[in-house]
Amino acid sequence: MSEAQEKHEVEKQRGWIAGSIAGACLFGLVLGAFVGAGFGAKKAAEPKPSVPVAPQHPTLSLEELSASFYGKTELKPDDVRSSDVDGWVEVSVGPALYWMSEQGRYIMRGALIDTIDGNVNLTYEREKGLRAEVLAKARSTALTYKAGNERAEIYVFTDTTCGYCRRFHENIQTYLDEGITVHYLAFPRGGVSQESAMTMLTAWCAQDQQAAFDSAVMTNSVNVPGRQTCDPAIIGQHYTLGEKLGVRGTPAIYLANSDSIPGAQPVTTVLRHIGIPSVNLAQR
């Protein structure tokens, strides 16, 4: 092949290569535009995923919620009432509070905090009221020492075999003089099968309850004649109430608002917790 022919062949190959490259570039641009447009169109056409909507359940009546709560927990509600919390009702079992959704699906036990209105523990505040209610109901079966000029009331879980209970009772007149009525509730520390439970039942069923209780506390026996008709289940009811309130020892003092004061406290301490001045100190 002559030099001229070789030169012509080289130029021919260069032209073919250049044409191939140009064609490839053009194809790439067209393909890219097509693919981009295709993907863009496909993306635009894709519907956004929908958010699943929970099925709506009908709101139950308070009676239906009470039955539902019992069926699910085997706890018999004392009361079911509407609450200030949207979608929830209050269920009280003794002094304990449960929250239940209006559809009956959810049940909650524990602190419920209102983060807007001062971080108030709604459960605590409501249970405080429930404790006050159950204590007030127990007043009718309490062994009561009533103050002549009553200014306040306290509830005292007691055991006639308890040394600190004896110390408290020795000073009961100071409470009465300050206008504080004392409602005794029986709490045999070892349970209702203990001998002290029977001793306290004898005092509760005595014709003269105070004289019988004085004897029981000071001598561990009741040496007072005369009996009256009374419910033998009283001691067990008081003991169960004490357990629900969290009583762990005696004497356990509860104010009318259900605030508790452990131990055999002097009357000045109780007056301070109640928030009233001493009558005797004011007269000095």
C-alpha positions as CSV (number, residue, x, y, z in Angstrom):
1,M,0.0,0.0,0.0
2,S,1.3,3.4,-1.0
3,E,1.9,6.2,1.5
4,A,-1.1,8.0,0.0
5,Q,-3.3,5.0,0.5
6,E,-2.2,4.5,4.1
7,K,-2.9,8.1,4.8
8,H,-6.3,7.9,3.3
9,E,-7.1,4.7,5.4
10,V,-6.0,6.4,8.6
11,E,-8.2,9.4,7.9
12,K,-11.1,7.1,7.1
13,Q,-10.7,5.3,10.5
14,R,-10.4,8.6,12.3
15,G,-13.7,9.7,10.7
16,W,-15.4,6.5,11.7
17,I,-14.2,6.7,15.2
18,A,-15.2,10.3,15.5
19,G,-18.6,9.5,14.0
20,S,-19.0,6.6,16.4
21,I,-18.1,8.8,19.4
22,A,-20.4,11.5,18.3
23,G,-23.2,9.0,17.7
24,A,-22.6,7.4,21.1
25,C,-22.7,10.8,22.8
26,L,-25.9,11.7,21.0
27,F,-27.4,8.4,21.9
28,G,-26.4,8.8,25.5
29,L,-27.9,12.3,25.7
30,V,-31.1,11.0,24.1
31,L,-31.2,7.9,26.3
32,G,-30.5,10.0,29.4
33,A,-33.2,12.4,28.6
34,F,-35.6,9.6,27.9
35,V,-34.7,7.7,31.0
36,G,-34.8,10.8,33.2
37,A,-38.1,11.8,31.8
38,G,-39.4,8.3,32.2
39,F,-38.3,8.0,35.8
40,G,-39.6,11.5,36.5
41,A,-42.9,10.6,35.1
42,K,-43.0,7.4,37.0
43,K,-42.1,9.2,40.3
44,A,-44.7,11.8,39.7
45,A,-47.3,9.1,39.0
46,E,-46.5,7.2,42.2
47,P,-49.2,7.8,44.9
48,K,-48.0,8.8,48.4
49,P,-48.4,6.0,50.9
50,S,-51.5,6.4,52.9
51,V,-51.4,6.6,56.7
52,P,-53.3,3.7,58.2
53,V,-56.3,4.9,60.2
54,A,-57.1,3.0,63.4
55,P,-60.6,1.6,63.4
56,Q,-63.0,3.6,65.5
57,H,-64.7,1.8,68.4
58,P,-67.9,3.1,69.9
59,T,-67.8,4.8,73.3
60,L,-69.3,2.6,76.0
61,S,-71.6,3.7,78.8
62,L,-70.3,3.9,82.4
63,E,-72.3,0.7,83.2
64,E,-70.7,-1.1,80.3
65,L,-67.3,0.1,81.2
66,S,-67.8,-1.1,84.8
67,A,-68.7,-4.6,83.5
68,S,-65.8,-4.6,81.1
69,F,-63.4,-3.6,83.8
70,Y,-64.5,-6.3,86.1
71,G,-64.4,-8.9,83.2
72,K,-60.8,-8.0,82.3
73,T,-59.3,-7.5,85.8
74,E,-61.6,-9.5,88.2
75,L,-61.6,-6.3,90.3
76,K,-65.1,-5.0,91.2
77,P,-65.3,-1.2,90.7
78,D,-66.7,0.9,93.5
79,D,-67.4,3.7,91.0
80,V,-66.9,4.5,87.4
81,R,-67.1,8.2,86.5
82,S,-66.2,10.7,83.8
83,S,-62.9,12.5,84.1
84,D,-61.3,15.8,82.9
85,V,-59.0,13.8,80.7
86,D,-60.4,13.5,77.2
87,G,-61.2,9.9,76.2
88,W,-60.7,8.4,79.6
89,V,-62.8,7.6,82.6
90,E,-61.9,7.0,86.3
91,V,-62.4,3.6,87.8
92,S,-62.1,3.4,91.6
93,V,-61.5,0.2,93.5
94,G,-61.4,1.2,97.2
95,P,-58.7,3.9,97.5
96,A,-57.0,2.8,94.3
97,L,-57.6,4.6,91.0
98,Y,-57.5,3.2,87.5
99,W,-57.8,4.9,84.1
100,M,-59.9,3.3,81.4
101,S,-60.4,4.4,77.8
102,E,-64.0,5.3,76.9
103,Q,-64.0,2.4,74.4
104,G,-62.9,-0.1,77.1
105,R,-59.8,-1.1,75.3
106,Y,-57.1,0.3,77.5
107,I,-56.6,0.2,81.3
108,M,-53.9,2.1,83.1
109,R,-52.7,2.1,86.7
110,G,-50.1,4.6,87.7
111,A,-49.2,8.3,87.6
112,L,-50.9,10.4,85.0
113,I,-49.2,13.8,84.8
114,D,-50.9,17.0,83.5
115,T,-47.9,18.7,81.8
116,I,-49.7,21.9,81.0
117,D,-51.4,22.7,84.3
118,G,-48.3,22.7,86.6
119,N,-47.2,19.0,86.1
120,V,-49.9,17.9,88.5
121,N,-50.1,14.1,89.2
122,L,-53.8,13.6,88.5
123,T,-53.7,10.0,89.9
124,Y,-52.2,11.1,93.2
125,E,-54.7,14.0,93.7
126,R,-57.7,11.8,92.9
127,E,-56.5,8.9,95.1
128,K,-56.1,11.3,97.9
129,G,-59.8,12.1,97.6
130,L,-60.7,8.4,97.4
131,R,-58.7,7.7,100.6
132,A,-60.6,10.4,102.3
133,E,-63.9,9.0,101.1
134,V,-63.2,5.4,102.3
135,L,-62.0,6.7,105.7
136,A,-65.2,8.7,106.1
137,K,-67.3,5.6,105.3
138,A,-65.4,3.6,107.9
139,R,-66.4,6.2,110.5
140,S,-69.7,4.4,111.2
141,T,-67.9,1.3,112.4
142,A,-65.0,3.0,114.2
143,L,-64.6,3.1,118.0
144,T,-64.8,6.8,118.5
145,Y,-63.7,9.2,121.3
146,K,-65.5,12.4,120.4
147,A,-64.1,15.8,121.4
148,G,-66.5,18.1,123.2
149,N,-65.6,21.1,121.0
150,E,-64.6,19.3,117.8
151,R,-62.3,21.2,115.5
152,A,-60.9,18.2,113.6
153,E,-61.1,14.4,113.2
154,I,-58.4,11.8,112.9
155,Y,-58.4,8.1,112.1
156,V,-56.0,5.8,114.0
157,F,-55.3,2.2,113.0
158,T,-54.5,0.5,116.3
159,D,-53.6,-2.8,117.9
160,T,-54.2,-3.5,121.6
161,T,-51.0,-5.4,121.9
162,C,-48.9,-2.5,120.5
163,G,-46.8,-0.6,123.0
164,Y,-46.8,2.6,121.0
165,C,-50.6,2.3,120.6
166,R,-50.8,2.1,124.4
167,R,-48.6,5.2,124.6
168,F,-50.8,7.1,122.2
169,H,-54.0,6.0,124.0
170,E,-52.6,7.2,127.4
171,N,-52.5,10.7,125.9
172,I,-55.8,10.6,124.1
173,Q,-57.3,13.2,126.5
174,T,-54.8,15.8,125.2
175,Y,-56.3,15.2,121.7
176,L,-59.9,15.6,123.0
177,D,-58.9,18.8,124.9
178,E,-57.6,20.2,121.7
179,G,-60.9,19.5,119.9
180,I,-59.6,16.5,118.0
181,T,-62.0,13.6,117.7
182,V,-60.3,10.2,117.5
183,H,-61.8,7.4,115.4
184,Y,-60.0,4.1,116.2
185,L,-59.9,1.4,113.5
186,A,-58.7,-2.1,114.3
187,F,-55.5,-3.4,112.7
188,P,-54.2,-6.6,114.4
189,R,-50.6,-6.6,113.1
190,G,-50.4,-10.3,112.7
191,G,-53.7,-10.6,110.8
192,V,-57.3,-11.3,111.8
193,S,-56.4,-14.7,113.2
194,Q,-54.4,-13.2,116.1
195,E,-55.7,-13.2,119.6
196,S,-55.6,-9.4,119.6
197,A,-58.3,-9.4,116.8
198,M,-60.7,-11.2,119.1
199,T,-59.9,-8.9,122.0
200,M,-60.6,-5.9,119.9
201,L,-63.8,-7.4,118.6
202,T,-64.9,-7.9,122.2
203,A,-64.3,-4.2,122.8
204,W,-66.1,-3.2,119.7
205,C,-69.1,-5.3,120.7
206,A,-69.2,-4.1,124.3
207,Q,-72.1,-2.1,125.6
208,D,-69.6,0.5,126.8
209,Q,-67.0,0.6,124.0
210,Q,-64.7,3.1,125.5
211,A,-64.4,1.4,128.8
212,A,-63.9,-1.9,127.1
213,F,-61.2,-0.5,124.8
214,D,-59.5,1.3,127.7
215,S,-59.3,-2.1,129.4
216,A,-58.1,-3.9,126.3
217,V,-55.3,-1.4,125.7
218,M,-54.0,-1.3,129.2
219,T,-54.5,-5.0,130.2
220,N,-54.8,-6.9,126.8
221,S,-58.2,-8.1,128.0
222,V,-61.7,-6.8,128.3
223,N,-63.0,-6.8,131.9
224,V,-66.2,-4.8,131.2
225,P,-69.6,-6.5,131.3
226,G,-72.3,-6.0,128.8
227,R,-72.5,-6.7,125.0
228,Q,-74.3,-5.2,122.1
229,T,-75.2,-6.6,118.7
230,C,-72.3,-5.9,116.2
231,D,-71.0,-7.3,113.0
232,P,-68.2,-9.8,113.7
233,A,-66.6,-8.9,110.3
234,I,-65.8,-5.4,111.5
235,I,-62.2,-6.2,112.5
236,G,-61.5,-7.9,109.1
237,Q,-63.0,-4.9,107.3
238,H,-60.8,-2.5,109.1
239,Y,-57.7,-4.7,108.6
240,T,-58.4,-4.9,104.8
241,L,-58.9,-1.2,104.6
242,G,-55.6,-0.6,106.4
243,E,-53.8,-2.9,103.9
244,K,-55.3,-1.0,101.0
245,L,-54.2,2.3,102.5
246,G,-50.7,0.9,103.0
247,V,-50.6,0.6,106.8
248,R,-47.5,-1.2,107.8
249,G,-47.4,-0.5,111.5
250,T,-49.4,0.9,114.4
251,P,-50.5,3.4,115.4
252,A,-51.0,4.8,111.9
253,I,-52.7,8.2,112.0
254,Y,-54.7,9.6,109.1
255,L,-56.2,13.0,108.9
256,A,-59.6,13.7,107.4
257,N,-58.0,14.6,104.1
258,S,-56.2,11.2,104.1
259,D,-52.7,12.6,104.8
260,S,-50.9,10.0,107.0
261,I,-48.7,10.5,110.1
262,P,-46.8,7.4,111.2
263,G,-46.2,6.5,114.8
264,A,-47.4,7.7,118.2
265,Q,-47.1,11.5,117.6
266,P,-47.7,14.1,120.2
267,V,-50.8,16.3,119.7
268,T,-48.7,19.3,118.8
269,T,-47.3,17.4,115.7
270,V,-50.8,16.4,114.6
271,L,-52.1,20.0,115.1
272,R,-49.3,21.2,112.9
273,H,-50.2,18.7,110.1
274,I,-53.8,19.7,110.4
275,G,-53.0,23.4,110.3
276,I,-54.8,24.6,113.4
277,P,-53.4,26.2,116.5
278,S,-53.3,24.7,119.9
279,V,-56.2,25.8,122.1
280,N,-54.3,25.1,125.3
281,L,-51.2,27.0,124.2
282,A,-53.3,30.0,123.1
283,Q,-54.9,30.1,126.6
284,R,-51.5,30.3,128.3
